[in-house]
Amino acid sequence: MKDYREIIDSVGEGSHLAEGIDFIRSGSKNSGRGIFLGDHCYIHAGSRFILGNLDEHPHANMVIGNFVQINWGCYISGEGGLVIGDRVLIGPNVCILSAGHGYIDKTKLIQEQGLTYARIVIEDDVWIGGGSVVLQGTKLGKGCVVGGGSTIVNDVPPYAVVAGNPAKIIKWRKDKNNWWSRLLRPFRL
Ligand SMILES: CC(C)(COP(=O)(O)OP(=O)(O)OC[C@H]1O[C@@H](n2cnc3c(N)ncnc32)[C@H](O)[C@@H]1OP(=O)(O)O)[C@@H](O)C(=O)NCCC(=O)NCCS
């Protein structure tokens, strides 16, 4: 494993980071903010983790829990703050975008309008399908599922299954040990 410890503030026990992961961060280290990766995580090749300049982005921070898997080619922004819980699965080519560009004033270039930021929270046991986009300021509730190719513009409730652009609830995860669920299983309800 390549030694990323000079770039990442902490890497937990048993976590594996593939070769060819890109980290974009500058400014103060030891500010209490940075990139913190938990135990037993697996980060595949080709992903970019971006915080920007910690001195200029007051909310920039990225805290990733334990047993998190991030598949190939993801773009993970913690510029507006990002919290990822435990046992989260992130499919290939997912974009998590906690920052954007101000754009509304048409008399100015978008490049001159600065950035916008808002924290993203991804709770435990969430699965984000390949190619999805998670926009700034959203929360993915515990145990929810995001279908492949979806765009998250609003909060997702715990255990909801959402899909599409913008993502909408298509079903709910169930308690398979629940008496009613077992009874209705033959009918696949
Ligand atoms: C979300 C998902 C898990 C749901 O699977 P499922 O429970 O078998 O869902 P269903 O096939 O019963 O679909 C229910 C409805 O949602 C729609 N739907 C399912 N996934 C969708 C998606 N990703 N985007 C848009 N619509 C979707 C279906 O077309 C269906 O619509 P209908 O009722 O009008 O026919 C699955 O479709 C998916 O997107 N998996 C992601 C796979 C992936 O990214 N793998 C990478 C490895 S991490």
The ligand as an SDF file (V2000), in Angstrom:
LIG
                    3D

 48 50  0  0  0  0  0  0  0  0999 V2000
  -31.9070    0.5750   -6.5010 C   0  0  0  0  0  0  0  0  0  0  0  0
  -31.7760   -0.9150   -6.7850 C   0  0  0  0  0  0  0  0  0  0  0  0
  -30.9030   -1.5730   -5.6980 C   0  0  0  0  0  0  0  0  0  0  0  0
  -33.1940   -1.4660   -6.6910 C   0  0  0  0  0  0  0  0  0  0  0  0
  -33.1990   -2.7860   -7.1010 O   0  0  0  0  0  0  0  0  0  0  0  0
  -34.5990   -3.6020   -7.0220 P   0  0  0  0  0  0  0  0  0  0  0  0
  -35.0390   -3.6660   -5.5810 O   0  0  0  0  0  0  0  0  0  0  0  0
  -34.4190   -4.8860   -7.7230 O   0  0  0  0  0  0  0  0  0  0  0  0
  -35.5800   -2.5740   -7.7630 O   0  0  0  0  0  0  0  0  0  0  0  0
  -36.7330   -2.9110   -8.8270 P   0  0  0  0  0  0  0  0  0  0  0  0
  -36.1170   -3.5480  -10.0230 O   0  0  0  0  0  0  0  0  0  0  0  0
  -37.8420   -3.6260   -8.1120 O   0  0  0  0  0  0  0  0  0  0  0  0
  -37.2060   -1.4380   -9.2620 O   0  0  0  0  0  0  0  0  0  0  0  0
  -38.3570   -0.8000   -8.7300 C   0  0  0  0  0  0  0  0  0  0  0  0
  -38.6640    0.3870   -9.6340 C   0  0  0  0  0  0  0  0  0  0  0  0
  -37.6110    1.3540   -9.5410 O   0  0  0  0  0  0  0  0  0  0  0  0
  -37.0070    1.5770  -10.8260 C   0  0  0  0  0  0  0  0  0  0  0  0
  -35.5520    1.6530  -10.6290 N   0  0  0  0  0  0  0  0  0  0  0  0
  -34.7650    0.7350  -10.0140 C   0  0  0  0  0  0  0  0  0  0  0  0
  -33.4920    1.1430   -9.9970 N   0  0  0  0  0  0  0  0  0  0  0  0
  -33.4680    2.3350  -10.6310 C   0  0  0  0  0  0  0  0  0  0  0  0
  -32.4300    3.2550  -10.9230 C   0  0  0  0  0  0  0  0  0  0  0  0
  -31.1540    3.0110  -10.5580 N   0  0  0  0  0  0  0  0  0  0  0  0
  -32.7450    4.4100  -11.5650 N   0  0  0  0  0  0  0  0  0  0  0  0
  -34.0380    4.6560  -11.9290 C   0  0  0  0  0  0  0  0  0  0  0  0
  -35.0620    3.8280  -11.6590 N   0  0  0  0  0  0  0  0  0  0  0  0
  -34.7760    2.6660  -11.0230 C   0  0  0  0  0  0  0  0  0  0  0  0
  -37.3830    0.3470  -11.6570 C   0  0  0  0  0  0  0  0  0  0  0  0
  -37.3850    0.6470  -13.0350 O   0  0  0  0  0  0  0  0  0  0  0  0
  -38.7630    0.0270  -11.1170 C   0  0  0  0  0  0  0  0  0  0  0  0
  -39.6780    0.9160  -11.6900 O   0  0  0  0  0  0  0  0  0  0  0  0
  -41.2170    0.4250  -12.0650 P   0  0  0  0  0  0  0  0  0  0  0  0
  -41.8200    0.0330  -10.7420 O   0  0  0  0  0  0  0  0  0  0  0  0
  -41.8100    1.6450  -12.6870 O   0  0  0  0  0  0  0  0  0  0  0  0
  -41.0180   -0.7260  -12.9820 O   0  0  0  0  0  0  0  0  0  0  0  0
  -31.1130   -1.2290   -8.1580 C   0  0  0  0  0  0  0  0  0  0  0  0
  -32.0300   -0.9610   -9.2030 O   0  0  0  0  0  0  0  0  0  0  0  0
  -29.8660   -0.4080   -8.4190 C   0  0  0  0  0  0  0  0  0  0  0  0
  -29.8970    0.7270   -8.9170 O   0  0  0  0  0  0  0  0  0  0  0  0
  -28.7080   -0.9880   -8.0510 N   0  0  0  0  0  0  0  0  0  0  0  0
  -27.4310   -0.3270   -8.1500 C   0  0  0  0  0  0  0  0  0  0  0  0
  -26.3770   -1.2840   -8.6730 C   0  0  0  0  0  0  0  0  0  0  0  0
  -25.0100   -0.6860   -8.6280 C   0  0  0  0  0  0  0  0  0  0  0  0
  -24.8130    0.5090   -8.6790 O   0  0  0  0  0  0  0  0  0  0  0  0
  -24.0140   -1.5410   -8.5220 N   0  0  0  0  0  0  0  0  0  0  0  0
  -22.6380   -1.1050   -8.4180 C   0  0  0  0  0  0  0  0  0  0  0  0
  -21.9420   -1.8570   -7.3620 C   0  0  0  0  0  0  0  0  0  0  0  0
  -21.8180   -0.9050   -5.8510 S   0  0  0  0  0  0  0  0  0  0  0  0
  1  2  1  0
  2  3  1  0
  2  4  1  0
  2 36  1  0
  4  5  1  0
  5  6  1  0
  6  7  2  0
  6  8  1  0
  6  9  1  0
  9 10  1  0
 10 11  2  0
 10 12  1  0
 10 13  1  0
 13 14  1  0
 14 15  1  0
 15 16  1  0
 15 30  1  0
 16 17  1  0
 17 18  1  0
 17 28  1  0
 18 19  1  0
 18 27  1  0
 19 20  2  0
 20 21  1  0
 21 22  1  0
 21 27  2  0
 22 23  1  0
 22 24  2  0
 24 25  1  0
 25 26  2  0
 26 27  1  0
 28 29  1  0
 28 30  1  0
 30 31  1  0
 31 32  1  0
 32 33  2  0
 32 34  1  0
 32 35  1  0
 36 37  1  0
 36 38  1  0
 38 39  2  0
 38 40  1  0
 40 41  1  0
 41 42  1  0
 42 43  1  0
 43 44  2  0
 43 45  1  0
 45 46  1  0
 46 47  1  0
 47 48  1  0
M  END
$$$$
